[in-house]
Amino acid sequence: MFGLCPPHYTHTLLSTPQHQPPGSTEPSRGPALMSRLRPLHRSASKPSCGLTLVSGLCPPHAAQASPPSDSTLVHPDSRPTQLTLLQREQGSIIATSEDFSSSEMAHTEKVEGHKENSTDYTMDGTIDIKGRPCLRSKGGRWSACSFIVVFEAFERLAYFGVAPNLILYLTNKLHQGTVESSNNVTNWLGTIMLTPILGAYIADSHLGRYWTFIFSSAIYLLGMILLSLTVTLPSLRPPACNSLNVEDCKTHTKEIQVAIFFLALYIIALGAGGTKPNISTLGADQFDIYDPKEKALKLSFFNWWTFAIFFGNLLSSTFLVYIQDNVSFSVGYIIPTVALAFSILVFFLGTPFYRHKLPSGSPITRIAQVLVAAVRKWKVPYPVDSTELYELDSEYYSKKAHYKINHSASLRFFDKAAVMIDSNSPWMLCPITQVEETKQIIKLLPVFITSIIPSVMMAQVLTLFIKQGVTLNRNIGPNFKIPSGSLSSFFTIGTLTSVAIYDRCFVPFMRKHTKNSRGITMLQRIGIGEALHIIIMIMAALIERWRLSIVKNHDLVYQKNTVPLTVFILSPQFILMGVAEMLVEVGKMEFFYDQAPEGMKSLGASIFTTSIGIGNFVSSFLLSTVARVTRGGGKSGWIENNLNASHLDYYYGFFVVLNVINFLLFLVVSKFYVYNKEGVEIDNEMKEIATVTVSK
């Protein structure tokens, strides 16, 4: 019958000790299953064994005191100790312990008669806002995520209250040309997607996800308020201009007006950089991956997260865009500002329910240390036995609520960082877990590179696709005209519909045949979306060629008249792009989060947003370069301010070729990618624990 032993004795009982590196003073290391299931929060100065239930299995010095007669487990210094019961059968108990101050726990746990309470703590090391270990019944899961999802819906209402019509504001109000306005939109979108790197760094190194999010939201709201003022105050708005020549209209615009407008936009980008990587990972943190039921709930989180995003998108691209076109940009920007303020309030109200993970230090610094140490020791030979590589003991990771990763044979060069030498500098010697974390991030880079071109395709939805729609007939009946920015609602409808069908129909169907909990692998999902991009751009090129033929037939090349062709001819490319968004972008978000090391989830989320950001900057580069190169010889280029005199069909054909090349490269990358085994090992360990039977 197992007693309650110190963590390192429990490890000895439940796992086979591994060889200890020569000269190391750390206890022997093993799989450390128990510490991974119940991270400890004991300071290094505490005794190694603070309690016992039954003597016999702990060494004599480990037993400190007998339990009181009422079976309450008490630490020698009178602090209550938390028990996590993994198995109890006929009086037999396997458990790990975690002690914390009496101010953090209002009652002591009793073994007898309180089995449900003793198993109510999360097993992933999460804590509440006051730093106490989380009770499973008091928060987390969808009770916490409901606040987060509502926040995201209204925050997206604010964000997409600006984004869909931004190119038209730049064109019609700030009097910018097609290339300049398109590039300004994609540059802003790119910045919004790159600033999460800073937000993730601050969260992981200093403030944690919750407080980084709170401060960033305040900056975000400040930017929205300033943006509303720039379109409301007459002194900050350029006067109207009806000239067909963009250069003539630019003379009416003051530099200070443009500067303040873009200042507001980039304040928004800075604030969004702190919210984007942390709100999604905070949502994922609400599900304990060591609990099978919660892990199952987490599988659909990212899909419904996307549903909330595009629900807010749909409202903004219809209701708000209509107000901006038919009432004023002033009212159209004030409403999303109020929506953002409301979303922050909703998030704040959910504070008592959130589970939090402690900041684990800068992942960028940890990665840099491995790279530097490996390079500096490139001449040092590998040890014959991989267990001689440097590693910290399991109890260290337990106290830090970190996760220990076993050594892998891939990317062996980086193992040099863990080869033991005389120096103890973190820039010369890194533990295996840190090395494996670095390997896992490096493994993501090829997928990251092949995910940039799909993001370039998404950038066209809010730029050239919208500009095409402006030239077409948008009337529905005699009295209603579809706002140009509302065309993105077709994209949103495609995403919303496909998310629901994918999650509720496709995944359950495929799960029966593939035995994969996701239905198909994450890379297969992304690959299907990338193949769909090829089809979409072929379709877009053919539709644009049709539009240009109508323009020439009606002699409208240099006329401002509407092309006699319904705007609904663009709906297939918008809708299918929404389906591709669900496959590629949601797949990327899930992939980079899932495959990032447990202590670098925020970095994984920022890798996802970085791919989108770089995609937007690449879109700007390609648009400017193609416009300049094709304009030579006195001929009209592929992209002119006048789309009727342009050749977007050629430009979309160029995208077809680019997508084919990228897709072939993606197939090679995905073929050789090996998924991290950590998640599989956790699943297997949970199954083993569930079937353990301990005899009396």
N, C-alpha and C positions, 0 to 999 in steps of 0.2 A: 504494500500500500504506500503510495507516494506521499511524502510530506511536502511542505512548502520550503524548497531549498533556494539558496541564492541563485541568481540567474545563471552564473557560469557553471554551477553544479547541475542545474536543470539541463543545460546544454550537454553536459557530459553524459547524463542519463539517457537523453533522447537522441543523441547523434554521435557519430564516430569522430573523435578528435582528429584534426589534421596535423601534419608535421609543422612544428614551430620553427620559424627562421632562426638561424644561429645568432646568438647575441641579443635576441629580443627579450624584453622583460614582460611582454604582454602575455596574458593567458592564452592557451591554445585556442585556435579558431575552428569553427565548424559551420554547418549550415545556419545555425542560430535561428532555427524555426521559431522557437518560443519568443525570442526577443523581437522578431519581426512581427509576430502576431500581437504582442503587447509591449510597445515601446515604453521604456522607463523614464522617469523624470527625477531620479535620485542624484543628488550632488555627489561629487567624487569623494567628499569627506565622510560620507555616511558609512556605517558598518556594512559589510558585504552581505550579511544575512540579518534581516530585521524581524523575522517572525518564524514560527513553526507551528504546524498543526499536529503532526504525529511524528515522533522520533523514529529513527531507524534507518532512513536513507540519507539524511544529511550527515556530514561528518560531525563529531561531537562539538567542535568549536562553533559550528554553524547555528546550533540551537541556542537562542538567547533567553527565551522565557516560555513557560507553558501558557496556553490560552486560558483566559478567564473561564469561569464555570458556565457563563451564558454563551460560550462559543464565539464571542466577539473577537476578531483578530485585532490585536493591538501592537503597535510598534513600541519598542523599548522606550522611546522618548515621548510616549503617549500620543503620537500622531497616528490617526487612522490609516489603514493600509487597504488599498483597493485590490480585490481579487478578480481575476478574469477566469472563470471556470470554463474549461474546454471540454471536459468530460467528467461525468459523475455517474458511477454505477455501483450500487450497493455500498455506499460509503467510501468508494475510491475516488480520489480527486487528482487531476492533473491541473496545475495552475501556475501562473506567473504573478508577480506582485508589482505594485507601483505605489509608492507612498507620496503623499503631498500634504501640505499644511492643513490644520483644522479649519482655517479660515476659508479654504477652498472646498471643504466638504462638511456638510451640516450634520451628517450622521455616519456611523460606522456600519460596515457591511457584516452581516451575520451569515455564516454558511448554512446553518440549519434553518429551514423555513423561508429562505430568501434566495432561492436559486435563480429566480427570474431577474431580481435586482442585480445580482452579482455578475450576470452575463450581459448587462445592459450597457456596458461601456464599449465605445468604438475600439477597434483593434489596429487602427492606422496611425495612432498618435495624435489625432486632432484634439484641439482644445476649444473652449468657448471664449467669448470676448474678454472674460476675466482671468483667463489662463488656466482654468480647471479642465481636467479630462472630460470629454463629451459623453453625456448619457445618450444612448441611441434613441430613447423614447422622447427626449426633450427637444430635438431639433434635427437639422440635417435633412437629407432626402428631399422629397418634393415639398415638404412643409417649408423648407428654407428656399428651395429653388423657385417656388411660386413667386416670391418677392423678386428674385433675380430675373426671372423670365418676364414679369410685368415691367420691371425697369427697362429691360432690353427693348421691349416692344415700344415704349414711349420714347426711349432714347433714340431708337431708329426713326421714330416719327420726327424727331428733331433733326437728326442728321440728314435724312432723305427729304426733309422739308427744305434743305439747302441744295443738296447735290443734283437732283434731276433737272432743275431749272437753272442751274448755275451757268451753264454754257450760254443760255439765252439771255441771262442778265448781263454777262460779259459782252455779248454781241450787241444787244439792243440798248442797254443802259450805259455801259462803259465804252461802247463803240469799238470793240476789238474784232479782228478778222477771224476767219475760220481756223487757220493753223494756230494763231496766237491764243485764241480763246480755248481751243481744244487742248493745247499744251498746258495752259494755266489750270484747267480743270484736272488733267491727269497728274500734273506736278503737285497740286494740292492733295489729291487722293493718294498719291505716292507718299507724301510726307505724313499723312494721317496713318498710313500703314507701316512707316518706318519708325516713328516715334515710340511704338510699343517696345522697342529694344531698350530704350531708356526707362520706360515704365516697368518693364520686367526686372531690370537691374536694381532699381530702387526697391521694388517689392522683395526681391530675393535677398538683397544685401542689408537692408535697413528697416523699412517700415512694415513689411508684410503686405499681403494683397489687399486687405481690408482698408488700412489707412492710406495706402498709396491711391487706392480707388477714391476714397473720400476727398483727398486733397486735389486730385486730378479732376474730379467732377466739378469742384468749385472753379477751377481754371476754365474748364469747358463752358460752364454757365456764364462766366465773365465774357468769353469770346462771343457767345450767342447774343448777349445783351448789347455788346459793342456793334455786332453785325446788324442788329435790329435798328440801332441808332443811325448807322451809315445809310440805310435805305429809307429812313424816316425824315431826318433833318434835311431841309432844302439845301443848306450850305454844303452838305456832304454828298449830294447827288448831282451828277452831270446833267445839263439840260438835254432835252430831246433833240434828235437830229433825224431828218427825213431824207437826207442825201443818199444816193445809191453808192457813193464813193466812201469807203471806210476811212480813208485818210482825211477827207474833209471833215468828217464827224469827230475825229480824234482831237481836232483843234479846240473843240468845245469842252474837253475834259481836262481838269486840273490834276497835276501830279499828286497833290495832297489828298484828293478825293480817292484816287486809285490806291494810294499808299495806306490810308486808313482802312479801306475795304479789305485789302489783302492782309493787313495786320490782324484784323478780326478773324479772318479765315485761318491764319496760322496760329493764333491763340487757341482756336478750336482744335486745330491739329495737335497742339501740344497737350491740351487737356485730354483729348481722345487717346493719346498715346499711353496715358496712365490708366485709362479705364479698359481699353480693349483687351490687353493680355491678361488682366487680373479678374475681370468679371466672368469670363468664360472658365478660367481655371478655378476660381472660387466656386462656381457652380458645380464643376466636376468634383471638387473637394467634398461636396456634401454627401457623396456616396462612398462608403467604406469598401475598398476593393477586396478586403479580406472576408467580407460577408457575402455569401453567394447570392442572397436575395437582393442586396443593395447593388452588387455588381451587375445583376441582370437589369435593374432599373436604370443604371448608368448608361447601358448600351444605347438606349433611345434618347438620352439627354441631348446629344448634339443635334439630332434630327429635329426635335421639338424646339430646341434653342433656335435653330434656323427658321422654323415656322414662326416663332415670335418676332424674329428680325424682319422677316418679309411681310408679316402682318402689319407692322408699323410702316414698312416701306409702301405697302399697298395704300394705306390711308393717306400717306403724305403725297404719293405720286398721283393721287386722284383728287382728294379734297383740297389739300394745301396748294397743289399746283394750279388747280382751278381758281382758287382765291388769288394767287399771285398773278395770274393772267387776266382775271376779270374784275378784281377789286383793287388790290395794290400789293406790291412787294412788302410794304411796311406791315400790313396786317398778316401777310403770308409768312413773315419771319417772326413776328411777335408770338403767334400761336405756337410754333415749335419751341420757342424759348420758354414759354410757360409749360409746355409738355416736358421739357428737360428738367425744369425745376420740380415738377410733380414726380418724375421718375426717380430723382435723387431722394425725395421724401419717402417714396415707397421703399426704396432700397434701405434707407435708414431704419424704417419701422421693422424690418426683418432682422435687425441686429441680434436680438436675443436667440434667434433660431440658427444662426450660422455656425458652422464648424470651421476652424482655422488651423492652418499648418504654420509652424514657426518658420521665420526666415532662415534659410539654410546657408546663407553666404552667397557671394557673387559667383554664379556658375561660370561666368566669363573668366574670372580670376582662376578658378579651379582648373578650367580647361587650359588656360595659358601656362599654369604651373606644370602640367603634364607635358605639354609641347616643349617647353624650355628644358625640363629635366631629361626628356627622351633625347633631345638633340645634343645636350651637353654630355650625355653618357653613351653616345652612339658607338663608341669603341669598346664599351664594357660588355663582356660576354654574358649571354643568358645563363642562368643556373640550369643544371640538368633537371632538377625537379621544380615544377612551377610553384609548389607550395613554399619554396624558399624565397619567393617574392614577398616584398614587404606588405603587411596588412595590419590594421588595427584590430583589437579584439571585439567580439560581438557586443559586449556590454557597453563599449564606447558608443557604438551606433545606436544602441537602445536608449541610452541617456540623452543623446542628441535627437532622438526621434528620426534618425536617418535610416536608410535601407542599405544593407550590405549586399554587394553583387559579387557573385563568384567569378573566377577567372575564366576567360574564353580564349580560344586559339586564334581568333581573327585579329588582323591588324597588329601583329606581334611586335612591330617596331616600337609601339608605344609602351610595351611592357618594360622597356629599358628604364622608364621613369620609376618603376617599382623595384629595380635591382638594387639590393642593399649595398651601400658604401658607408664610409665613415661619417659623411655629412648628414645632419638631420634637417637641413634647410628644406622648406616646402618647395623650393625651386630646384632642388636636387633629388629629393626623395618623396615619392607620392605613394599612398596605399593603393592596393589593387582596385578597390571600389572606385576611387577617384579616376584611375586609369580606365576602368570599364565605362564609367559615365562619359568620359571623353570619347571613347570608341563609339558609343551609341550615338553621340551627337555627330561625329564625323560620318558615320554610316548614313545619316540623313541627307548629307550634302548633295549626292547625285540626284536623289529624288527632288530635293529643293531646286536644283538647277533646271530640271525638266518640268517643273511646275510654274516657271516664270512665263513662258509663252501662253499657256491657258489664261493667265491673269491679264496678258496683253489683249486677249480676245474680249474679256469681260470689260475692259476699259472702253471698248467701242460702243457699249450700250448707252452710256451717258454722254457720248460725244458725237461720233459720226452717224450712228443710228438715229439719234434725235434730230440732227441737222438734216438728214434725209426726209424725215417726217414733216419738217417745216415746209418743204416744197410741195407736199401732196395735199389732196383734198381731205380735210379733216371734219367736214360737216356731217352731222347726223340729223337729218330733217332740216327744216327751214330756220330753226331758232337755236340750235346748239352746235358748237364747234369744239372738238376735242383739243384741250391744251397740248402743246407740243411735249411738254415735260411729262404728261400723263401717259405717253407711249410706253414709258418704262413699266407701267402697271401690267402690260402684257408679260413682260419679263418676270414680274413678281408673281403673277397668277401661275405662270409655268412652274416657278419654284415651289410655291405653296402646294399646288396640286400634286406635284411629283414627290414632295417630301412625305405627304400623307400616304400616297399609294406605295411608295418605296418602303416606308416603315411598317405599314399595316398589311400589305399584300405581298410585295416582292420578297422582303426579308423572311417572313414565316414560310413562304413557299420554298425558297432556296435553302433555308435552314434544314428542311426535311431531307433534301437531296445531298447537300454538301456537309452536313453535320457541323457547319461553322456557325457560331452564335450570331455572327453578323450577316449571315446568308452567303456573302462572298467576301473575299479579303478586301482590305482597304485599298491596296494597289490595283486590284481588279476594278473596283468602283471608280477610281481615278482614271484608269485606262479607258473604260467605256466612255467616260465624259470627254476625254481627249479625242477619241475617235469621232464622237458626235460633233466636236468643234470643226472637224474637216468638212463634214456634211453641211453644217450651218454656213460656213464661209463660201462653199460652192453655191448654196442657195442664195446667199446675200449677193454674190457677184452676178448671178443670173437675173435676180430681181432688179438690181441697179442697172444692168444693161437694158432691161425692159423699160425702166423709167426713162433712161436717156433716149431711147428710141422714140418714146412719146414726146419728149421735149423737142427733138429735132423735127418730128412730123408736124408739130404745131408751132414751129418757129419761136420757141420760148427760151432759146439759149441765153439771150441777153435781156429777157423780160423778167419783171418781178411778179408776174401773174402765177397763180397756182397751177401746177401741173394737173391736167384732168385725169387723175388716177387716184383711186381711193387709198387712204393711208393704211387700210387694213391689209394691203399686200405685204406690209412689213411685219405683220403680227406673227407669221411662222418663225422668222428669225429671232424675234424677241422671245417668244414662248419657248422655243428650243434652247435658246441661250439660258433661259431660266432653269430648264431641266439639266443642262450641262453644269450650271452653277451648283445645283443640288448634288450632282455626282462628283464634280471635281473639287470645288471649294470646300464643301462640307466634308468630303473625303479627305482633303488635305488637312483641314482643321483637326479631324479625328486622328489622322495618321501621325501628325507631328506631336500632338499631345500624348497619344498612347505610346509612341515609340521613344519619346524623350525619357531620360532617367527619372526616377521618382522624385529626386531632389531638384530637378530642373524643368518642371512642368511649365512654369511661366516662360522659360526660354523656349520651350517647344511651341507654345502659343505665339510667341513673338517671331519665331521662324516662319510660321504660317502667314502672319500679317506682313512680314518682310517680303515674302514671295509676291504678295499682291502689290506692295509698294514698289518694288523693283519693276514689276510688270507694268505699272503705270508710267514709271520713268522711261522704260524701254519703249512704251507706246509713244511718248512724246518724242523720243529720239528718232524712232522710225518715221513718224509723221513728218517731222521737220526735214529729215534727210531725204526721204522720197520726194517731198514737195520741191526741195531745192534741186535735186539731181534731175528730176523729170521736167524741170522748167527750162532746161537749156535749149539753145538754138532758136530762141524767139517763139517757141511753141508754148501752148498752155500745159501746165503740169497736171499730174494726176489729182492733186488736191489744191483747188483754188478757193478764194472767198466765195465765188459763184459756183455752186455745186453743179449747175446745169452745164457749165463749161469745163467741168472736171471729168476725171475718169476713175471714180471710186470702184468701178467694176474691176479695173486693173489692180488697184490697191488690194481689194478683197481677194483677187486671184493670187497675189503675192502672199497673202496670209494663208491661203490653202497650201502652198508649197512649204511655208514655214511650219505649219502644223503637221504636215506629213513627216518632215524631217524630225521634228521634236517627238512625234509619236513613236517613230522607229527607235529613237534614242531611249525613250521611256521604256519600251519593251525590253531593251537590253538591260537597263538598270533594274527593272522589276524582276527580271529572270534571275539575277544574281543577288538580289536583296534577301537577307536572312532576317526574319523577324526576331526581336528580342525574346528570349525564353523566360524572362522574369515573370510575365503574366501567366504563362503556362505552368511554371513551377508553383506559383501561388495557388492556382486552381488545384493542382495535384496535392499540395500540402493540406489544403482545406478538406479535400476528400479523405486524405489519410487520417486527419484528426477526427473527422466525423465517424470513422469506422474503428477507431482505437477502442479496445476493451482491456481494462486493467483488472486483473484478478485481485481478490482480497489478499 
